[in-house]
């Protein structure tokens, strides 16, 4: 499975998103269910799927779908 598909599927699953989804507009606390609990579930799912462990600064900075792509790139995960 492509990394972009995995990334988007994790967002779909964690936040129970229904089609159509405008992923680029997803942001912390403006997306339904993306609260502090949803955030930690998202991070856990991403770390498990991509076999990484994010630094706490990256967990805190992971505030949107687009920022998440940049953060994952720091760990060698090519999402684009």
KADAJO-V735196 format. One record per pair of residues at least 24 apart in sequence whose ideal C-beta (glycine too) atoms are under 6 Angstrom apart, sorted by the first residue. I is the first residue (numbers start at 1). J is the second residue. D is the distance in Angstrom with one decimal. If there is no record, write none. Layout:
# KADAJO-V735196
i:I j:J d:D
i:I j:J d:D
This chain:
# KADAJO-V735196
i:3 j:77 d:6.0
i:3 j:79 d:5.2
i:4 j:79 d:5.4
i:6 j:49 d:5.4
i:7 j:79 d:5.3
i:10 j:45 d:4.7
i:10 j:46 d:5.9
i:14 j:41 d:5.1
i:14 j:42 d:4.8
i:14 j:45 d:5.9
i:23 j:65 d:4.9
i:24 j:66 d:5.9
i:26 j:65 d:4.1
i:27 j:64 d:4.3
i:28 j:63 d:4.5
i:50 j:77 d:5.0
